[in-house]
Amino acid sequence: MHCPERYVKNNGIQQREAKDALTAYIEKMVWTSNEMVLDIGCGPGDVTSDILYPFLKNKIKQLIGVDKSVEMVEYAKNSFGRSDMNFKALDIENTNDCDSSYSRGFNKIFSFFCFHWIHNKFDSLLNMHLMLKSGGEILINFLLINPLVELYKFMDEEWQQYIKDVKQMSQDSFSKDDLREMFIKAGFRIINMESSVKTYTYPDYSSCLDAVRAVDDMYSNLPQHLHDRYAIHVSDTIREKQMVEICPNTGEIILKYLPITVHAVKD
Ligand SMILES: C[S@@+](CC[C@H](N)C(=O)[O-])C[C@H]1O[C@@H](n2cnc3c(N)ncnc32)[C@H](O)[C@@H]1O
């Protein structure tokens, strides 16, 4: 995800999920004053600033959003940076960076719609544990099944060579029990782990395709002259494999997805 301008126009589902998770969990967390808070995989910063920050008012000293994409972090800094909200580049899979800059630095760690993109989930959880103060809490909301990875699996051979890392990602499908075990092994005590099946409705097919494109890193791997043909293949594949439901009367597009929220503590 390297195009923040495209992402902020097409992240309705991400905004709704962050709002839902925060509404359900913020009061279940134990708060003191002047807390240090981290948002991992903050993307362009709109969810951090417009959704997370209002839930944290009067509770925090500083909110730091981090993302491995430098483009996202620059956009977030320029659009939303201020004295108590800052944005920095950080790969949560990189233990050296997490350790040297942020070890035991945070009271709370949030992460929205990022964990399903992370390759080395266990190391990332160890790094989150490392960055929390003792008694600190995490709230992580992500997808049990990454729809983009599902889409890549269906793609014609021609495109497979451009799909970096997909082989690894597609092997990484975790059940709720696997995830529970992983969090516990990383040192967390799980307070709540909740998954559900939800739907999101796009007004038409092109809005749905715009949302897919906003998170599809294939465009940065593909030569420019193949972009249009790839976009057509994506559109055809989603229809053929019935990855969404098309309402015959309204033309609205219904996407079924499986979010999971984990609230855990470092004792
Ligand atoms: C779908 S966006 C979510 C952005 C924002 N949290 C939201 O809810 O709209 C996922 C973000 O996770 C970031 N990301 C993926 N892997 C990461 C990693 N290993 N470390 C830090 N950020 C990562 C991506 O660069 C991307 O900006």
The ligand as an SDF file (V2000), in Angstrom:
LIG
                    3D

 27 29  0  0  0  0  0  0  0  0999 V2000
   -4.9930   -1.6820    5.1860 C   0  0  0  0  0  0  0  0  0  0  0  0
   -3.7910   -0.5750    5.8070 S   0  0  0  0  0  0  0  0  0  0  0  0
   -4.5320   -0.0830    7.3260 C   0  0  0  0  0  0  0  0  0  0  0  0
   -4.2780    1.3720    7.6370 C   0  0  0  0  0  0  0  0  0  0  0  0
   -5.0350    1.9230    8.8400 C   0  0  0  0  0  0  0  0  0  0  0  0
   -4.6810    1.2440   10.0640 N   0  0  0  0  0  0  0  0  0  0  0  0
   -6.5250    1.8150    8.6120 C   0  0  0  0  0  0  0  0  0  0  0  0
   -7.2070    1.1410    9.4140 O   0  0  0  0  0  0  0  0  0  0  0  0
   -7.0260    2.4070    7.6460 O   0  0  0  0  0  0  0  0  0  0  0  0
   -2.5020   -1.6470    6.3440 C   0  0  0  0  0  0  0  0  0  0  0  0
   -1.2050   -0.8980    6.6280 C   0  0  0  0  0  0  0  0  0  0  0  0
   -0.3040   -1.8030    7.2950 O   0  0  0  0  0  0  0  0  0  0  0  0
    0.9930   -1.4860    6.8690 C   0  0  0  0  0  0  0  0  0  0  0  0
    1.8750   -2.6180    7.1630 N   0  0  0  0  0  0  0  0  0  0  0  0
    1.8900   -3.8390    6.5640 C   0  0  0  0  0  0  0  0  0  0  0  0
    2.8740   -4.5820    7.0720 N   0  0  0  0  0  0  0  0  0  0  0  0
    3.4890   -3.8340    8.0280 C   0  0  0  0  0  0  0  0  0  0  0  0
    4.6030   -4.0610    8.8990 C   0  0  0  0  0  0  0  0  0  0  0  0
    5.2780   -5.2080    8.8560 N   0  0  0  0  0  0  0  0  0  0  0  0
    4.9690   -3.0650    9.7490 N   0  0  0  0  0  0  0  0  0  0  0  0
    4.2940   -1.8830    9.7600 C   0  0  0  0  0  0  0  0  0  0  0  0
    3.2550   -1.6160    8.9380 N   0  0  0  0  0  0  0  0  0  0  0  0
    2.8600   -2.5810    8.0880 C   0  0  0  0  0  0  0  0  0  0  0  0
    0.8400   -1.1910    5.3870 C   0  0  0  0  0  0  0  0  0  0  0  0
    1.9430   -0.4380    4.8790 O   0  0  0  0  0  0  0  0  0  0  0  0
   -0.4780   -0.4180    5.3730 C   0  0  0  0  0  0  0  0  0  0  0  0
   -0.2850    0.9600    5.4040 O   0  0  0  0  0  0  0  0  0  0  0  0
  1  2  1  0
  2  3  1  0
  2 10  1  0
  3  4  1  0
  4  5  1  0
  5  6  1  0
  5  7  1  0
  7  8  2  0
  7  9  1  0
 10 11  1  0
 11 12  1  0
 11 26  1  0
 12 13  1  0
 13 14  1  0
 13 24  1  0
 14 15  1  0
 14 23  1  0
 15 16  2  0
 16 17  1  0
 17 18  1  0
 17 23  2  0
 18 19  1  0
 18 20  2  0
 20 21  1  0
 21 22  2  0
 22 23  1  0
 24 25  1  0
 24 26  1  0
 26 27  1  0
M  CHG  2   2   1   9  -1
M  END
$$$$
